[in-house]
Amino acid sequence: MEPNRKERDWARTIGTVLVIMGVSVWGVYAIERYVLKMDVHSLQFLAYHLAGVIPGSLLRHHKFFVGLVKKTAK
């Protein structure tokens, strides 16, 4: 049982890092747009935000998805 616990912790940690990076993209957007007065659009940053947040949230809830797959496989 211990190896599964360790694997889940790594998945949750990596997921948390990805979510933080995905959300922090908006800080860069705000600095470029409002502080540096650059002509940037939110759609330029949306792809990077989603590329971090979606897989990050899936990894954070890794245990739930593994349990769901095991239940449907029965």
C-alpha positions as CSV (number, residue, x, y, z in Angstrom):
1,M,0.0,0.0,0.0
2,E,2.9,2.4,0.6
3,P,4.1,2.6,-3.1
4,N,0.6,3.8,-4.1
5,R,0.6,6.5,-1.5
6,K,4.0,7.7,-2.6
7,E,2.9,7.8,-6.3
8,R,-0.3,9.7,-5.4
9,D,1.7,12.3,-3.5
10,W,4.0,12.9,-6.5
11,A,1.0,13.3,-8.8
12,R,-0.7,15.7,-6.4
13,T,2.5,17.7,-6.0
14,I,3.1,18.0,-9.8
15,G,-0.6,18.8,-10.2
16,T,-0.3,21.6,-7.7
17,V,2.7,23.1,-9.4
18,L,1.0,23.0,-12.8
19,V,-2.1,24.8,-11.4
20,I,0.0,27.5,-9.7
21,M,2.0,28.0,-12.9
22,G,-1.2,28.1,-15.0
23,V,-2.8,30.7,-12.7
24,S,0.4,32.8,-12.5
25,V,0.2,33.4,-16.2
26,W,-2.4,36.0,-15.5
27,G,0.1,37.9,-13.3
28,V,2.4,38.2,-16.3
29,Y,-0.5,39.3,-18.4
30,A,-1.5,42.0,-15.9
31,I,2.1,43.3,-15.7
32,E,2.5,43.4,-19.4
33,R,-0.9,45.0,-20.0
34,Y,-1.3,47.5,-17.2
35,V,2.3,48.2,-15.9
36,L,4.3,48.1,-19.2
37,K,1.3,49.2,-21.3
38,M,2.0,46.6,-24.0
39,D,-0.7,45.7,-26.5
40,V,-1.4,42.1,-25.4
41,H,-4.7,40.3,-25.5
42,S,-6.1,37.8,-23.0
43,L,-6.4,35.1,-25.6
44,Q,-2.6,35.1,-26.0
45,F,-2.3,33.8,-22.4
46,L,-5.4,31.6,-22.2
47,A,-3.8,28.6,-23.9
48,Y,-0.9,28.7,-21.4
49,H,-3.3,29.0,-18.5
50,L,-5.4,26.1,-19.6
51,A,-2.3,24.0,-20.4
52,G,-1.3,24.2,-16.8
53,V,-4.7,24.2,-15.0
54,I,-6.4,21.3,-16.8
55,P,-3.7,18.7,-16.5
56,G,-2.8,20.0,-13.0
57,S,-6.3,19.6,-11.7
58,L,-6.5,16.1,-13.2
59,L,-3.2,15.1,-11.5
60,R,-4.5,16.7,-8.2
61,H,-7.5,14.4,-8.3
62,H,-5.6,11.4,-9.5
63,K,-7.0,9.2,-6.7
64,F,-10.6,9.9,-7.6
65,F,-10.1,9.0,-11.3
66,V,-8.2,5.8,-10.5
67,G,-11.1,4.8,-8.2
68,L,-13.6,5.7,-10.8
69,V,-11.9,3.5,-13.4
70,K,-11.6,0.6,-11.0
71,K,-15.4,0.8,-10.3
72,T,-16.4,0.9,-13.9
73,A,-14.0,-2.0,-14.8
74,K,-15.9,-4.3,-12.4
